[in-house]
Amino acid sequence: MFYVRCPETDAAETVSKYHLGGYILFSRDFDGKTSDEVISDIASYQQEADIPLLIGVDEEGGTVVRVSSNPNLRSTPFLSPSDTYAEGGWDAIEEDAEEKADLLLSLGINVNMAPDCDITSDPDAFMYYRSFSSNVDNECKFVTTYVEITKSKQLGTVLKHFPGYGNNTDTHTGIAYDDRDYSEFEENDFKPFESGIAAGADCILAAHNIVTCMDSEYPASLSENVHNIIRDELNFDGVIMTDDLSMDAITDYTGEDSAAVFAAKCGNDVLCCTDVDVQYPAVLEAVQNGEISEEQVNQSVKRILIWKQNLGLI
């Protein structure tokens, strides 16, 4: 269940120590390296895993380019989806999805933390330059196109950031409150996620915003009610993943020790964290003392294994 930011040292050893589900790689993991060096690094992690790892990266294009920011791996960084469309329309979007998938898979990466399903209209909003469009129909077509092409390559997809980031502030640095009416989510923000699900998306990532019409107390990533919406209203039976549990929006709220326990209890299958040395023992203790049921853990693991099977990893 643990999907961990790849540590700078002892990464291979950490895989076997905690029986990790996967690693998420960031720019520092590619900086200055050749493709052969990246392939070798990832192979060393996989060699330590009893069950093949999810190896993920945020390669959205535009402001989020963990891989293509390295000129050894691609001559220029990928453009944002909106700029790609502006240059070449839907054909360019299809070509971009294919090239991203081919590049990542060639390096041993099997999950792209994309597409962004967020709809934003405010140029000052945190997610504005990562969002494809402020038009819901265009956003839905983009998500469908991206998921279908990416899945056809057996690269994992992650719809984010449920229930839709909107024009909110950056949750890396604190909690954001979203006070919109539920009807606005039904009419707009849910639709790109529904399109992605219909196209066969593997995973949904829950945001750290507190969406008051769904849960006025807990961030979406820690809200049982939000997870029930994903399961019962959107009818999604795949993997639900947290955003990084080390973000200030979560640690300020739960304290560092309990973040992953909160996240598991409310229905997350995959726990995305940096500090596995802290989070893993806390979750293990919660399972051993009955705070988290083994049945729930088994359900999450089954979803994760099905995902890995669909990706051809097992």
N, C-alpha and C positions, 0 to 999 in steps of 0.2 A: 504493500500500500504506500510505501514511501518513495517519492519521486524527488530527488535531492539535487540541489545545486552542486555541481561537480566540484569537490574540494581541490585546492591548489596542490596539496600534498597527500600521499597515501590514498589516492582515489581507487586504485584497484583493490587494496586491502579493505577499504570501507565497504565495498560491494559484498565481499564474503562475510565480513563481520556482522552486518545487519541484514543480509539477504535482501538487498534493495530491489525495488521494482523497477527503478530506472534512474537515470541522470538527466538533468537539464543543463545544457551547455550555454555559456555566455561568451561575450566577445573575448574575454581574457583567455578562454580555452582555445581560441583560434589565432590569437594575435601573433603575427610573424611566422606562423607555421606553414609548411607546405602541405599539399593534400596527402602525401604519403605519411607525414608525421601525424596528421589528424586521424587518418585511418588506423595507424598503429596504436595511437592512444586509445581509441574506442575499442579496438580489438582486445587490448589488454584488460579493459573493464569487462567486456563480454566473457573473456576467458575465466574470470573469477565467479561468474554467475551460474548457479545451478539451473535457473530458468532465464532465458535471454532477456536482457534489459530493454526497456523503453529508453531510447536515446533521443531526447527532444531538444529543440532550439526554437527561439522566436526569430523567424525569418519572414517578416511581414512585407518588407520593402519600405522605402522611405526612411523614417526616423528609427526604425527597428530592423537592423540588418546585422545580426551577430556573425554570420558567415561571410556574406559578400562584402563586408567592410574590409576584409583582408584581400588585397590585390593579388596575393598568391592563389586565391581560391576562385576569384572572379575578377575580371579586369576593372569593372565598375560595380558599385553597389546597386542592388535592385531598386528601381523606382517604387514609390508608393503605388498602391493599386489605383488611386484616383489619377495620379500623373500618368501611369501606364495607359489607362483608358483614354485620357486626353490626347495621348500621342497616337494611339492606334485602335481605339474602340474595343469591341468585344473580342476580336481576333487577337489583339495584344494581350488581353486578360488571359485568354486560353493559353497562349504561348508562354506567358509569364508563369502560370501555374505549372505547366509542363517542365519548364527549365528549372524552376525552384525544386520540384520533386526530383528530377534527375540529378541535380547537383547534390542535394542532401543525401539521397540514397547512395550515391557514389562514394560518399565519405563514411558511410555506416550509420547515418542518422535515419531513424525510422518514424519520427513524429515531428511535424511542424506545428508549433503553437499558433495556429491560424485556421480559419480567417477571423478577423474582427467583424462581429455582427452589429457593432454599435452604430447608432444613428445620432449624429450631432449636427447642430445648426449654428453654433456659436464659435466663431474663429478663435476666441480666447479660451475655449474649453480644452481640457487636458487631452481628450481623445480626438480632437477635430482633424488633425493631420494624419491620423491612423484610420479614420473612418472612410469607407469608400464613397459614401454619398449621404446627403441629408434626405434623399427621396427613398421612401420605404420600398417601392417596387424595384428601383435600381439596385438597392442594397440586397434585396432578396435574390435577384438574378445573379449578382456577383457571388454571393455565398453559394448558391446552387452550382454555378459554373466551377468555382474553385474546389468545392468538395467532390464533385463528380470526377474531375480530372485527377485530383490528388489521390482519391481512393482507387482509381483505375491503375495507379502506379504502385499501390500498396504502401503508400506513405500515410501515416496517421494524421487525422485532422482534429482540431480542438476549436469548438465554437466559443467565442468569448466576447464580452464579459457579462454573463447572465446576471440580472434580467435586462441588461442594456445600460451602458454607462451614461448615455445622455450627455448633458452639458456639465457634468460634475467635475469637481477638482480632483487632484492627484492623491490617491489613497496610499502612495508610497510614504507620504509624510504626515498622514493623519486621517481621521474618519471623515467621510463625505456623507452628507444627508441628502436624500432625494425625496422630495415631498410631492411628486407628481401623483395624479389620480391613477387608480388601477386601470381605468378605461384607456388611458393613453398608452399604457404598455400593451394592452390587448390589441389596440388599433395600429400600433407602430412597432414598438421595440421587440415584442415577442416574434413578430413575423419572420425576420431573418433567421432566427433560431429554428423556427418551424420549418423553414425552407431547407436549412442545413440538415435537420433531422430527416426530412423526406428524401434528401439526396444521399443519406447514409452516413452522416457524420459519426465519428467514433466516440467523441467526448465533449462534454460541456464544462467550461470553467466558470465558476461562480465568482462574482466580483466582491469586493470588500465594502461597497457602499451600503449604508443603512437606507433601505427603501421603505419609507414609513407606511405606505399602504399595504405592504406585505408583512412587515415585521418592524415595529417601531423601536425594538430593543436591541436586536442582534444584526450585525452585518449580514448581507445576503449569503456570504460564504459560510456563516455559522448559524444560519437560520433553518430550522426544521421545516418551517412553513414554506420557505422559498424552494427547498428541495422537494417538498410535496408537490409544488406547482410544476416543477420540471418533470416529475414522474407521472402525476395524475392528470394534469391539464395539457402538457405537451406530449405526454405518452412516450417519454424517452426512457429506454431500458439499457442504454449504454453506460459508460463511465462518467461520473461526476468528479471533477477535480477542483481543489481550492486554487485560488491565486496564492502567491508566496505568503506563507504564514509568518514570515519575519518582517513583513511590511508594518510600518508604524500604526496603520489603521487597525491592525489586529493585536500587536504586542502592547499597545497603549491600552487596549480594551480588555484583554484576557490575562495579560502577563505572559512572559515567554514560555514558562513551563507548561501551561495548560492549553496552548493554542491548538496543537494537533489533537488533543483529547476532545476539546470542543468540536473540532472539525469532524472527527470520526463519529461522534455521538449524533450529530445532526444529519448525517447521511452522505458525507463525502466518501467516495471510494479511494481516491488518490490524494495523498497528503503532500503538498508541494512545500518543501522547507529547505532552509539553509543549515539550520542547527540540528542535524539529525542526532548528534550525541546527546542533546537535551530532549528532543521530541520523542525519539524511539522508546527510551526507557519509560517515559510518562505514559505513552499509549499501551505499552506492554503491561505495566502495572494496572492500568485501568481495565484491561481485559482479564487479567488474573484475579482482580477483586470483584469482577462482575459489573463494573460500571459500564463497560462496553461488552456486549454479548458476543460469544464466539460465532453464533449464527450470523450476526451482522457482518463480522469480519469475513466469514466464509462467502457470504453473498457478494461482498466487494471484491474479494479475490477471484471469484468466478467471473465477474464482469471483466476484470483486468486480464485474466487468462484468455477469455474469448477474444478480447481486443488483440492480444498478442498472436493468437491463432489466426485472426483475420489478416494480420500484417505479415503472416508467413514466418513468424519467429519461432513458433512451436507447432 
